[in-house]
Amino acid sequence: MGFSRTRFGRRLFLSILRWTLPVVGALVIAGYVSAMGAALATVRRTSREEARPAVARMLDEMQALHRYAWGAMGIFAVAYLAMVGVARRMAALADELERLTTFSLHNARAPLARIQADAQAVADGTLAAADGANAILQVSAAQLKVIADYTNIVRNFAGFAAADKETFDLAGLVGCLADFAALQARHVAVVRDLPAGELTVRAHRPLVAEIVGNLLDNAVKYTDAGEVRIALARARRGVRLVVADTGCGMDRAVQKRMYERFYRADATSDRPGNGLGLATVRAAVGFYGGTIACASAPGRGTAFTVHLPLKVMREKPVF
């Protein structure tokens, strides 16, 4: 996500730095002052004849102290950088809290107004009860889907999974989701390139399913003809997933904003969706510390490549 962009998040980050940096500097300075004071006290206690060996010994001790001070400064530097990381994380979480509050207040208003209008129409007799109930059900279902998607994004970004890790066959899961996508998209072919046998991993099944399902859903949604191809393979330090299509593609302007929440390109605004699919994918990939890359061009389709550093338990071929 990058550095905090909200005023509250920046204030929190800068406040932490403002209080930690003087503390580190004061500790280093205090160490030097204490050492110098002890050295001067030693010189004062000695006679002039004894001063030379005492001063020589004091210089040796000061050189050793100098080395120790550099080591201490290195330790403080590492601790300070760790504190900077914590400050960045706290500021980013403050951003998420502000976004969640804004989302809750802003995006719930229109659906509630629609539900109120339909209910009032039914009460006035201008709308049949069955039609009003269906309209309210559709609006409620759509809003619940938006809330669930947004909650998953915030949870994944914060580093909390909705379920515990489990051991499961990733190839089987991807195959089931590909079958479901094929049923939803009779106008395009869904081509699979999956391992011949089981590819068992240790991960959160619902979270991985969100990644695969959202990428497949987008590919099918924005492909009017041709095919959607999904490939899964074991990669170095994890697994690699590729979802490619022959759809409308995206220009650079759209690619720069495609992970933004609720963003939808003008050219595809007539397609169903809430603008949270790719934001959900990126948050889930980030939860695992993975990477996602996109290659797309208008009229030439889109390909997403995801690398997830999942622990592969075993890869059993089928004979």
C-alpha positions, 0 to 999 in steps of 0.5 A: 500500500505504501506510506500513509496518505491520510492526515491522521496517519501521517501525524501518527507516524511523525509523532512516533519518529519525533519521540524516538529519535531524541531518545536514541540520540540522548542515550548515545550522548549520555554514554559518551558524557559518562565515560568522559566524566569517569576519565577526568575523575581518574586523572584528578585522583592521580599524582603528576608522576602517575598521570602518564600511565593512567592517561595511557590506560585511559586512552586504551579504555576510551578506544575500547569504549569507542568501539563499543559505542559504535556497536551500540549505535548499530544496535540502536539503528536496527531498533530505530528502523524496526520502530520506523516499520512499526510506525509505518504499519500503525499509520497504514492501519489508521488509513484503513480505519479511516477508509472503513469508516468512510465506506460504512457511512457513504456506501450504505446510504444509497442502498438504504434509500433504495430499500426505503423507497421500495418499502414506501411504494409497497406501503402506498400500493403503487408497487406490488408486494412481490415486486417490492420484496424482490427489489429489496432482496436484490439491493440487500444481497448486492450490499451484503456482497460489497460489505463482505468483499470490503471486510475481506480486503481490510482483514487481509491487509491487517494480516488476519485470515478469516479461517485457519490454515489447512492442508488441501489439494490446490490443483483440485481447488483450482480445477473446481473453480475453473469448472464453475467458471466454465458453467458461468461462461458458455460463450468462451472456453475455459482451458486448464493447465494444471498439475497431473496429480495433487499439489498439496499446500498448507494455506487458508483455503477460503483466502486462496479461493478468493484469489483464484475465483476473482481472477477467473470471474474478471477474465470471464466477465470481460471476454466476449469471445475466445478463451480463458486460460488458467495455469498452475505450477509449482515454482521456486519457493511456492506456487505460480498461478496464471489467469489469461484471457482474450478479452477487451484488455486494458490501457495503461491508464486503467492498469494504474488504477485497477487495484483501487477500491470501487474503481471501474473503467468507463469502457466496462461500467456496463458489466456487473460488479462492485469494483472490489475484485482486484482490490481483494486479490491484491490484499489476499496476495499481500497477506501471503507476501506474494506478488501479482503482475499484469500484462494487458493491452486494449484488444489483446486480452489480459494475463495476471501472474500471481506468485504465492510463497505457500508451503508445498507439502507434496506433489503426488502424480496420478498413474 
